[in-house]
Structure formats: C-alpha cells, structure tokens
Amino acid sequence: MDALIKEMEAICGKENVQYSNAAKLAYSYDATANFQHLPDVIVSPRNTEEVAEVVKVCAKYKTPIIPRGSGTNLAAGTTPTSGGVVVLFKHMNKIIELDEENLTITVQPGVITKTIIDYVEENHLFYPPDPSSLKISTIGGNISENSGGLRGLKYGVTKDYVLGLEAVLPNGEIIRTGGKLAKDVAGYDLTSLLVGSEGTLAIVTEATLKLIPKPPYKETILAMFKTLEQAAQTVSAILAAKIIPTTLEFMDQGTLQVIEDYKQIGLPTDCEAVLLIEQDGVEEAVKRDMDVIYQVCQDFSAINVQKAETEEEAEDLRSGRRDALSALARLRPTTILEDATVPRSAIAPMVREITRIAEKYDVTIRTFGHAGDGNLHPTCLTDLRDKEEMERVEQALAEIFDAAIQLGGTITGEHGVGEMKAPYLEWKLGKAGIGLMKSIKQSIDPDNIMNPGKMFAKSTKERLVMSNV
Amino acid sequence: MDALIKEMEAICGKENVQYSNAAKLAYSYDATANFQHLPDVIVSPRNTEEVAEVVKVCAKYKTPIIPRGSGTNLAAGTTPTSGGVVVLFKHMNKIIELDEENLTITVQPGVITKTIIDYVEENHLFYPPDPSSLKISTIGGNISENSGGLRGLKYGVTKDYVLGLEAVLPNGEIIRTGGKLAKDVAGYDLTSLLVGSEGTLAIVTEATLKLIPKPPYKETILAMFKTLEQAAQTVSAILAAKIIPTTLEFMDQGTLQVIEDYKQIGLPTDCEAVLLIEQDGVEEAVKRDMDVIYQVCQDFSAINVQKAETEEEAEDLRSGRRDALSALARLRPTTILEDATVPRSAIAPMVREITRIAEKYDVTIRTFGHAGDGNLHPTCLTDLRDKEEMERVEQALAEIFDAAIQLGGTITGEHGVGEMKAPYLEWKLGKAGIGLMKSIKQSIDPDNIMNPGKMFAKSTKERLVMSNV
C-alpha cells in the first residue's frame, strides 16, 4: 500500500492524498446503518486525467476504487467494503457550461445537486430530479444511483436527464457517450448503462444534462384522510382521471406526528394518512387539474384539504415531507430507510403488507414516500446494539422486499442496491437476469476493482415462502 | 442446414418454416439500397418458448439469427448478412393488456406501431413515438432500433416509453427486465441496453410500454422562408423562447417540390425552406405558445404562415412531411435516406455543409427532417447501377457523417447503425467506446450468433480530414 500511496501523491499532489486514521474513519461509512469498513487511502484528483491515472495505478495493484460524492447513500453503496482507494470529487465541482440554445448544462461530478437546480432556475430553466438529499448530494452520486425525487412522477428520474457522459473505464481509458443530442442511436446506450451502475463499471468525470423550460405556475395542497385506504384510492383515482401531478407524496400518521414534533409547522396528526399534491405548468391547466384533484379528494372522504396560499406555505408543506427522514431519525438510535417499489395500483395492498409485517415482527415502521410512483419508504426505527431486535428487523425488511416483488414491484426504486440489498437482487432479476449483469460487469471490469462488493453478493438470501400475498 | 430445418419444423410446425427460393429472396433485403444476402431459412415462432427453442437450436449449430419486424430498416439492420435464420413475429402480434391504472400497455413484438397508437387513443391515452413508417413498422422493430419520429422533440423516442421487456438471450434463457414501475434501480438498466441494440444481444418477445394522458388540443402551422438560414434561426429562436413544440419539422425546396408533385396538396414550392410546427396540450397554453411562434416566424421574415383550420388540413400538412421519403423515391431509381444528427443549435451550419458537400461531389441531395431535434434526413437520389456515381455518393455521405461529428453530432439519430453505418461507428465513439461495446457484445453473445455483421464492422473507414468545418 505504501508504494500505491506514493504513486497517488505523485499524481494528485501530497495535499490531495489522505491516509490518517481520522480520515479513514471519516470515509468508512455512508448514510446506511450497520455497514462500515476502513479504506486504505482517500484521494482527491483535480481533473479527468488525474482520475484516469489514479485508476491505472489501482488497476496495476488490483486495488478497489470507491468513487464517493457526499456519502448520502442509503444502501451501503459507498462504503469501502474491501478497503482500497476512496475517490473524492471536491476539486471537480464546477459547472462547465450552460447552453441555452441546446437546453443543456455540462457539469463535473462534484457539483451539489441544488447548486445546479438553483443555477438553471435563475435562467428560467428547470432540472427536475430532486432527491430529498439535494442540498448535500452531488450530481455524480445522483448519476451513479439514478436518483429519483419528489418530482419524479411527472418528470422522471436522473437517467431521463443525462444526455452524455465522460467516464474513466477500469483500464484507465477515457470514454465519451452521447452528447448535446436529442437523438442518438450510434451503438448501445452506454449512457443509460452507466447511470445507476453504482460506480461498479466506470467513474463518471463529466455529465451533460438535459434541461426543460421552467414551469411558470405551481399549486400545492395537503389532503388528510381518515384511513390509509382512502389516501391510496385517491392516488389511483387522480391518475385514472388522466392527471399526472408533479408530486404525489404520501405520509402515514406516525411520520406526520414526528415531523410535527420536529418542525412545528401545523401538520395534522389526527388522521391516518396525508397526501402532499403539487401540480405545475401553465396557470389555467394547473387550476383545472387542481379542481379535479380537489373533487377526487372529496369523493374519497378527505377530512380536510389545505391549500398553500403562498410560496412560503408551500415550502413548509414540502419541507415537512423532505425532512421526514431527519425527523424520524430522532426517535431511536438507528434508522433504516427502505425503498420497496410497486406498480402504483398496488400502493394500498403494499401499505397493508407493511403494516402487517411490522406487527408480525414487532418492529416500529413508519411509512412515507412517492405514492404516485409506487415508491414507498418504509422506515424502520430500531437500535443497532440490540442484536435480537435487529434480527427481527432484518426478517421484516426481507419480507417487505418479497411482498413488493410479489406485487409486481422491485427491491429498490431510487436508492440503489449497494452492499445492503445485493443479497436480494436475484429475487427481482432471477438467475438469468443476474447472470447477464455479472457477465457485463466481468467484461468491463475483469479484475473487479470498481466498487467491489456492491450490487453482486457472494450469496443470495433464501427467499421466504409467502402465502398471504 | 437440413438438420437445423428439421429441428425448426419440430419446434414451430412445418407451416411456420420457409426455405423456398422465393421466400429466401423476399427476406434477403430491407429498405436499405445496396445491401442484400439470402438467409437459409425463415421461421415464425408462435410464442416466447418457441423463440427460446429456436435460439437454442441456432446456438447449437452456431447459426446466425436475424430478428425481423416489417423490414423498414434504413441502415441494413435486418439483412441476413451472413445467411442464417430470419425470425418473424407474425404470430406474436397481440396486444396483451392495457392497464389504465398504471398507464401501461403490454404488447408482443409483432404489433404494428399504429395499431398501438390508435388503440390507446381510443382510451384517451397517448403513445408518443411515431416513426414515419408507423403504418407498417412493428413495435419490436421500433424497440430494436430505438425509433424516433415527428413528436420526438417534446415527447422523446421509443426508449423513453419502454418500461420493461421480456427477451430471449443467445443461450436461450428468458429474462424479464423492469416492469410496470415508474422507478426501478435494481441493477444495471438492461431495458435501456436492449432498446436500440438492433437484435445483436437478445430477441425481444414482449414489451411493457409507458403511456401518458392524451393532450386535449393541438394546432398545426406551416411557415415558409425565403432562405434556409431564416428557417434554421426560427428553430433556434422558438426554443430560446423556452417553448418546446410537439413537432418542429424542416423541408427544403427540393423536397417540397417533389411532395407537391406527388400529392398535390397545395404546398408552397417557391421558398427555400418550410417548417411544419405543431403544439399540443391544454388549449390556452397551445394558443399562447402558437402566438409566440407566429411572432418568431414573422421576426425571421417568414413569407407566409399558414394555419390548419381543421384536423383534415393539419393531416394534409403532416402527411406531406410523413410521405417525403415515398415522394422522393419516385425521382431516381435509388434512394438513400441519411440520418446525421447534430445539436439543434448546429442545424444551420449542418444544412450549409450538406449543400456544399452535394455540390462538391455533384450528387442530388434533398434534405428534410426533425429540425427541433437536430435530426436531419439528407436524402440522396441516385442509381445503384451507375458505379461511378455511387462512388461519389458514398464519399459524399461519409463527408456528411464527418461534418455531423465535427459539429458535436452523431452518425445516426434514429435509424440505427446496421451493416451500413458500422464502418463509421468508431468515428463517433472512438476506439475505447467501441471497444467497450464489443466487450459487452462478446460477453452476452460469445459465438456472435445474434444478427452478426451489424453495428460492428470488420474494419473502420478511414476518416476524412476536413478543414472547412
């Protein structure tokens, strides 16, 4: 490792290579509970060429490389599972170009997501993907994980906005995919293959993102329901009315109670579920959609529908939902945020399943998430130090994954597989699907140096036999 | 080959296996001039299991498999370049399910694109991708080629609407990717990898497509310009005004003249360029956008702006553009439709380049295409039997590809690489990019039985040195 460190210092400069115990500890974990491993060294290259040189050295020594943004990952995607070199992008954090004629922005991986969103909005343009971590997450991390967000229902997720990439392959070669092009079918869609590949195939060093015109008008409401089912039925009925809202978020009573305790913004806490609903676009169309949505809420016996009269009120409602995780994290020592996703028509049965499973294993689960996308975040509040409880938590989460798959869903909607969900991936993909992915990984990264231990597990968890779904 | 044919007959039934000379001839070519090769046998499996069995037999004999929809490909993507087994989907042509709650439709590969479009519109839903061939092309072909169309500017291309696939791998294994899910990050994006892979990785046997609500209102105009530059500047100015029209199509004078001769629909023929512009959405927004678009056309000295007052008039204007290829094909014995694509800001320089190159090589090129996407279709009218002219045509087309790449573009926007453009692919991707694609192909299809000779060429054309772009 000493020889490798010397070579890293020669490439990036001594000041950009860290290997103190404190530094190693700081980069030994991400936002996922119960996953931790020390890296050997942390390097901060200053440009693409330095990234390529760093990769070549790692390839020579067959040392793992773990690219890392802000470490907000929730599936142990950036833990240095087998040690190795953590690569940071603190020097590669520039907005390179806003191209107003082609409606694109070109950025380095270390730019904070919110910096991009704010910058383009100042220019009356719009970058829709808005993961809840947007104030601290980097665009490089968003691309690696194909991050979603609250606006995903109407506008899609990160992959829908990545037009082109510059990336360093495991052999140190630099490739460019796509471009400022609305259409490009020259060969396989490498851009889409790299987006969401969790750093297991290449290191993204530059991205060209698609922008759209900023919607001129927006309305925000909060609708409260006596029962979970009424809220779920409202979601289905809005979409069946051929309306696609920008945001259609769900929070259960437990989540609401905690957010209100945390932020005191006047959220209702005496109903089983609320929906946060937003629509944007031209004013007439938004008003018309919101009239229909209001009526649908009434049809399903909403207790109350509260409309934000000002942008400040809307931001309060939104930030309540956005801070749900932080608020929940205050309740118990350990928070495990899950990401099971189902077809949107299966939201009600999935919420019922989660409730049943929490009771069965006697664990505390609060649920919120992107109801319009079928993307729920059942959040387990527990304590790592209690081994017996943690076993029940693990069994409950496995049963939640199984339920999601049986309802036509997936084990992860927007957080990624990482190390945490790797043992469950085969449940979704089957042996042939995972075999295909492994053969792609093997062909691109034969020495398995790119973020090893993520996505592909040594062994698959035994599948539960469920009779009740 | 006799043994293989016997096995095919056992799998699909004698009536679904053809090997007469007439049948071989019928499937020896597609819509691409100058590419032809006889297959050995043509089979029509009746379901996914039969496709899997057919593939296993081909794998055993290491015989090429060429999946084929309606053969409308324009890059020699479905010619049986090395003989082998052509697979038809005439029995696998069912709409399996329209799911109005999840806004999806699940179809077999042999369904005609227009059948899907019409079917969902009857249910007030919308499937936007509309390649010009939609009346005869199959959805399987659209998926293999990632087809675009006239509505691509606002709504994207086929890949933006494929949520999940069932496909048969080269070893006969059946995989399922994605699902009725708005979000899914469980592993690599195999769906996007297969879309546009031109039958070189797997055979798609079922697809789940995303639908959106049908826009309630639409307006169509035709704007005529004295010069090409004025039309190109108008395109840029509309987008700079933060308006994304549904359709923003360009036709040059030569194309207009031929369409008018062919259809007599009153198209203007005394101007250098026209733009066909459509916007859809809610009525107020469409009217407001169209007012701005009308003003932009005036600002750039449009000679005339004609508005379709009825849906029939609009359909006439649209069908003029849609039939451009058929109309042009009447002029000379051979029609070569190209597909060079540039960033939309480079439309004007690209059109100038095409004009210059046509004059330099003394060949006839008429240009139309999707101006808003930067996706032009320079169409060369020539005669295959004239070897000397064909050499000049080939040089002209190569120089057009080179010009597109130098302007930040690509060699194909929506038609695919096929056999025709394979020798140019490295110009766009570089050695590292094409090496990466080859390693993916090799890992999935080690015996190279899936549509061999497409996408990857034995050798790359020598690049022209251009000083004038």
Interface residues (C-beta under 8 A of the other chain):
Chain A: D99 E100 E101 N102 L103 H124 L125 E145 N146 G148 G152 L153 V157 K159 D160 L169 E173 I174 I175 R176 T177 G179 K180 L181 A182 K183 D184 V185 A186 G187 Y188 D189 L190 S192 L193 V195 G196 S197 L201 I212 P213 K214 S236 L239 A240 K242 I243 I244 G281 V282 E284 A285 R288 T341 V342 P343 R344 S345 H370 G372 D373 G374 N375 G408 G409 T410 I411 T412 G413 E414 H415 G416 V417 K421 L425 K428 L429 G430 A432 G433 I434 G435 L436 M437 S439 I440 Q442 S443 I444 M455
Chain B: D99 E100 E101 N102 L103 H124 L125 E145 N146 G148 G152 L153 V157 K159 D160 L169 E173 I174 I175 R176 T177 G179 K180 L181 A182 K183 D184 V185 A186 G187 Y188 D189 L190 S192 L193 V195 G196 S197 L201 I212 P213 K214 S236 L239 A240 K242 I243 I244 G281 V282 E284 A285 R288 T341 V342 P343 R344 S345 H370 G372 D373 G374 N375 G408 G409 T410 I411 T412 G413 E414 H415 G416 V417 K421 L425 K428 L429 G430 A432 G433 I434 G435 L436 M437 S439 I440 Q442 S443 I444 M455
